[in-house]
Amino acid sequence: MGELSAMSGWELLAVLLSITYLVLAMRQNLWCWYAAFVSTSIFLFLFWNVNLLMDSALQIYYLAMAVYGWYQWKYGHLNGNDDSEGVPIHRWDLRQHSLAIGAVVIAALISGVFLQKNTDAAWPFVDSFTTWGAVLTTWMVTRKVLENWLYWIVIDAVSVALYWDRGLYLTSLLFVAYVVICIFGWFNWQRQLREEPELVPQQG
């Protein structure tokens, strides 16, 4: 019972830090990556402890992206733009979005077929889509691609249904909160993009 309470306490902390990460990212605050790193470290431990090995492995990627995102936001630049304040918010063109979405769909189909044939995974194609979508979209956040918020809205909305179907009602409600925060993030980054047009290349 004591171990379960401790686990629940760590889970609550990880959830709070995850929400903190999104709110700070919406404000382009560099501290979002510190929150992401700590929350991801906790989730890595929690998922491993309950034998969710793939989810645990995904957290290792998130840890790497937290470090990469911190570096890009602090020191990064785009297309030779030596911006000492880090990579600016920018948009992808239609070709870049087509390639990105196509890659996610193909990866989701391949892993979905594998999971369907070799495991008892529930919703293998939906689960694969949200996983590969999260991999791509996390990288988009590190590069401050404006449309990352739209991608997250889709991924998190699908995750709401996925977790609700599995009986994870609290987690499902958490992802509802993520959707709301991402909507605010989309409008907030749009406003900041308009305010700093001189820093925004159209590629990269």
JONOR-V562670 format. One record per residue. N is the residue number from 1. PSI is psi as a letter, one per 30 degrees, with the letter a starting at -180 (NA if undefined). Layout:
# JONOR-V562670
[[N	PSI] [N	PSI]]
This chain:
# JONOR-V562670
[[1	e] [2	e] [3	e] [4	e] [5	e] [6	e] [7	e] [8	e] [9	e] [10	e] [11	e] [12	e] [13	e] [14	e] [15	e] [16	e] [17	e] [18	e] [19	e] [20	e] [21	e] [22	e] [23	e] [24	e] [25	e] [26	e] [27	g] [28	h] [29	k] [30	f] [31	f] [32	e] [33	f] [34	e] [35	e] [36	e] [37	e] [38	e] [39	e] [40	e] [41	e] [42	e] [43	e] [44	e] [45	e] [46	e] [47	e] [48	e] [49	f] [50	g] [51	g] [52	i] [53	e] [54	e] [55	e] [56	e] [57	e] [58	e] [59	f] [60	e] [61	e] [62	e] [63	e] [64	e] [65	e] [66	e] [67	e] [68	e] [69	e] [70	e] [71	e] [72	e] [73	f] [74	e] [75	f] [76	l] [77	l] [78	k] [79	h] [80	g] [81	j] [82	i] [83	j] [84	f] [85	g] [86	l] [87	k] [88	l] [89	k] [90	l] [91	l] [92	k] [93	l] [94	e] [95	e] [96	e] [97	e] [98	e] [99	e] [100	e] [101	e] [102	e] [103	e] [104	e] [105	e] [106	e] [107	e] [108	e] [109	e] [110	e] [111	e] [112	e] [113	e] [114	e] [115	e] [116	e] [117	f] [118	f] [119	l] [120	g] [121	k] [122	k] [123	h] [124	e] [125	e] [126	e] [127	e] [128	e] [129	e] [130	e] [131	e] [132	e] [133	e] [134	e] [135	e] [136	e] [137	e] [138	e] [139	e] [140	e] [141	e] [142	f] [143	g] [144	h] [145	k] [146	e] [147	f] [148	e] [149	e] [150	e] [151	e] [152	e] [153	e] [154	e] [155	e] [156	e] [157	e] [158	e] [159	e] [160	e] [161	e] [162	e] [163	e] [164	e] [165	e] [166	g] [167	g] [168	i] [169	e] [170	e] [171	e] [172	e] [173	e] [174	e] [175	f] [176	e] [177	e] [178	e] [179	e] [180	e] [181	e] [182	e] [183	e] [184	e] [185	e] [186	e] [187	e] [188	e] [189	e] [190	e] [191	e] [192	e] [193	e] [194	e] [195	f] [196	h] [197	f] [198	f] [199	g] [200	j] [201	l] [202	f] [203	l] [204	NA]]
